Amino acid sequence: MRATLSAFAAGLVFGLGLIVARMVDPAKVLGFLDLAGAWDPSLAFVMGGAVAVAAVGFRLAARRSNPLAASQFQLPAGRGIDSRLMVGSALFGVGWGLVGICPGPGIVALAFGNGKAAVFVAAMVAGMALWRWLPQVRMPARATMPPVES
């Protein structure tokens, strides 16, 4: 129950932050991505602030033996960069650049009845289903690069 409440609170704060930063507005996001036109740098400050807060959170979490709302940390096993990661990242970037919506803001905008967000979230769910149900579409995990040292 504690983990569920923590997840709900974190999601609520995240969603409110997206609304305040106007990241749920595709026009605002596309303005940030339009480097050759009327570039709007405000979202760079939003992202920089988010990275700074996350960096502090990760440093504090690293000092703990276990998380506050779970019995153990669940960290990813792999740290390498492979072709699946590169292709997935490219698809994410192209999609974000075309419509100005990414998953978090898309779900928040959907909660407000945004029609474009509804189409985006439907396409996102369809893509996840395609990945799960059509294993022959998956790229093999090869050409792994060594982990990036931090």
N, C-alpha and C positions, 0 to 999 in steps of 0.2 A: 504494500500500500504506500509506503514511504517513497519507493522508487517511482511509482506512478504519479504521485503528487509532485515529486521533484521534476519529472519529465514534463508534466503539464505546466508547471510554473516556468520552466526554462523555455518551453514552446511559446507560452504567452508573452514572456519578455522579448523573445526573438521576434515574434509576429508584430508586437507593438513597435519594436525598433525598426522593422521594415516599413511600417506605415509612417512613422515619424520621419524617416529618411527618404520617403517617397520612392522606395525601391519597388513598390507594387505598381508604379506608374510606368508602363512600357516607354512612353515618350521621354521620361526623365532618364531611363536607362539607355535608350538609344542615343540621347544627347551626350551621354558620357562616352559611348562607344564611337561617336562621330568625330574622330580625330582630325579629319580634313575639313570639316564644316564648322558649325556653331558648337564647339566642344564645351561641355558642362563638366568641370572638374569636381563638382561637389561630392559625387559618389566615391571619388578617390579618398576623400577625407573620411567618409563613412567606413570604407573598407580598411583604411589605415587605423582608425579607432578600434574597429573590431579585431584586427590582428593584434593590436597592443593589449587589449583586454584579454584575448585568448592566450597570449604569451604569458601574461601574469598568472592566469588560471592554470596553464600547463605547468608552470614552475611550482606553483603551490601544490598541485596534485602530485607532482613527482616526489615531493617530500613525505607523502602519506603512504602507508603500507596497504591501505584499501580505500575505496571511495566511500563517501558519506552514506549513500543510499543503495549500496550493493555489497556483496561479500568479496568481490575481487574486481580488479580492472580488466576490461576486455579490450586488449590492444590488437591491432592487426599483426598477423604472423609475417607476412611478406612486406619487404620494404623496397624491392627492386622495381625498376621501370621496365615494363614490357610492352609489346605491340598492342595488347588489349587496352592497357591504360592510355597509351598515346592516341589510339583511335577513338576511344570513349571520350577523352578530353577534347579532341578535335570536334567530335559531334556535338558535345555540350556547348563549346564555344561558338560553333556555327549556328546552332539553334538559338542561343542567347542573342547573338548578333542579328539574326533575322527578325525575331519577334520582340526582343527586349524583356523577356520573361525567363526566369530560371525557377527550379522547383520550389524553393521556400516561398519567394514572393508570389509565385503562381498559385500556391495553395491558399495563401492569405488573401489574394485578390479574388479567388474563387469564393471564399467565405462572404465576400461583399457582393456577389452576383455579377462579377465581371465576365461578360460573354467570351472575350478573347482568352481569358484565363481558363475558362471551362474547356475551350477547344485545346488549349495547351496541355492542361492536366489530363484530358482524355487521350491525347497523343502520347504523353509521357507514360501513362498507364499501359497503353497499347504497346509501346516500345519495350517496357519492362516485361510484359507478357510474352512478346515475341522472343525476347532474350531467353526467357525461362522455358518456353514450350518448343522452341525450334533449335535444338542443340547443334544442328548441322550449320547454322548461321554463325555460330561462335567461332572466333578466331583462336587458333591454338596459342597457348602461352609459351612463346619462344622468344628468342633474341632478348633475353633478360639482361639488363644492365645492372651493375653492382649498386647497392644502396647508396643514397646520398648521405654523406656524413653531415651531422648538424653540430 
